[in-house]
Amino acid sequence: MKRLILLILSGTMFLLISCKQVDSKSSPDYAAFLTVLEKNGFQYTKGDTDAESFLSVERRPVWIGDEIISIYEYATNNEMEVDAAYIDRGGCSISVPGKMVKISWVSYPYFFKDGRIIINYVGENEEILEFLYSNYGKPFAGYDINEMALEELREADASHDLLAEPDQLDDNTNGNHVPFVENEYLSSSILDKIYLGMTNEEVHELFGDPDYMASGLMWYGYKDIGTFDPSFGFNGLIERITLVNGWSWSINDLINTAVKQQSSGQYYTPDGAYPTQSHTILSLDANKDGFTVYIMSLWMTFLPDGEYNVRDVSGTHSPLALTFAKNRNGDYELMEYWQPNDGTNYMPSIRSKFPQSIWDKVDTQLYIDAHNKNCYDQAMYFFVGALPNYARFGFHKGGTAAITNYAESSTVNDDMFLINIDFHAE
């Protein structure tokens, strides 16, 4: 039976953290933020510097009554942009290649950036939000007031007649449903030049040497353009692109969405079951118009099994070929979802579709263990809150339960080890 460690705290937020500690020092950026805060009539209290940060630098909390604004200060603007690029557009995960930190917030998260600082606010205080928007513009990650208002209007108008746009993207796209914001270096014409699966050489030919590179990782970027991530196992081909205006595309995200949508409609999915998906990319054929990706994919659904476990109830493991095309909006749309034939036509159909160089890789048994574990971990995280890897745990005020099914064996004598922590704020 899986062993669990349960850490219980009061509140409603949990973080899985792997970070490094840096020395605290004053900075014109941090001081400038406090100055702007004072000029706007806010009374504040500086909290203790917190080294347990989900970013690569310390968190510097600023209290305004019961509200907190967190400041992350960097030595250079380039270092700030590297960390900012790791934060997904929704503000609920930090996607470093090979690792993802998931965050569950107590309220709406907002991320702003300026100079050498990232500003994070979680809440709904109208005065604070007006201050942040007025002085730091539109958030680069997390929620956005304008988008939220637009969504409320869409929900109020069931017909969507007034808000519908021509060629509105459907659920099979990696849709960027916000206007394309241009700057001196970033114009909409760039959408014709960049594409998923392009080579590092093509990126460098377009934009020159990168302005910054993630230390020890494969990410690199340009401060006025965005970041390019070859990821692991792509042989120098770009898997993820994130522009500075918030637009982003990811091959793995497109695959995950397509497989879940197709499989949930094709295979048995009991009420209340959570769909998961894990895949291995075998080959990628890409150009400016789109790409075809050849994968081995496992789709599984899970239900709770008691209070601290899950059980699988349906699934399919199969090679797939997915073709995506770039539409005129610059986003990717699923054009073909190919599955092999059944029975005696199984291998012949694969050989007629897949490149010969990967015929020997089309064996489900080569991937089943890793894919099974990945899907199980996703379900444990969804139903139980289990964090699927070893890590240090850091808790901020308002934290909640963090559960992991991994622990040093010496710390666990029974099926579950329970630690109650009474968390007190200063």
Sequence and secondary structure as in RCSB ss.txt:
>XXXX:A:sequence
MKRLILLILSGTMFLLISCKQVDSKSSPDYAAFLTVLEKNGFQYTKGDTDAESFLSVERRPVWIGDEIISIYEYA
TNNEMEVDAAYIDRGGCSISVPGKMVKISWVSYPYFFKDGRIIINYVGENEEILEFLYSNYGKPFAGYDINEMAL
EELREADASHDLLAEPDQLDDNTNGNHVPFVENEYLSSSILDKIYLGMTNEEVHELFGDPDYMASGLMWYGYKDI
GTFDPSFGFNGLIERITLVNGWSWSINDLINTAVKQQSSGQYYTPDGAYPTQSHTILSLDANKDGFTVYIMSLWM
TFLPDGEYNVRDVSGTHSPLALTFAKNRNGDYELMEYWQPNDGTNYMPSIRSKFPQSIWDKVDTQLYIDAHNKNC
YDQAMYFFVGALPNYARFGFHKGGTAAITNYAESSTVNDDMFLINIDFHAE
>XXXX:A:secstr
   EEEEE SSSBEEEE          HHHHHHHHHHHHTT   EE   BS  SSSS EEEEEETTEEEEEEE S
SHHHHHHHHHHB TTSSEEEETTEEEEEE SS EEEEEETTEEEEEES  HHHHHHHHHHH S SEE  HHHHHH
HHHHHH TT TTT  TT   TTB    S     SS  GGGGGT  TT BHHHHHHHH S SEE TTSS EEETTT
EEEE  TTSTTB  EEEETTS EEEHHHHHHHHHHHHHHHHS   TT EEEEEEEEEEEEEETTEEEEEEEEEEE
EEEE SSS EEEEEEEEEEEEEEEEE TTS EEEEEEE   SGGGHHHHHHHHS GGGGGG  GGGTHHHHHHHH
HHHHHHHHT B  S  EE   TTB  EEES   GGG SSSEEEEE      
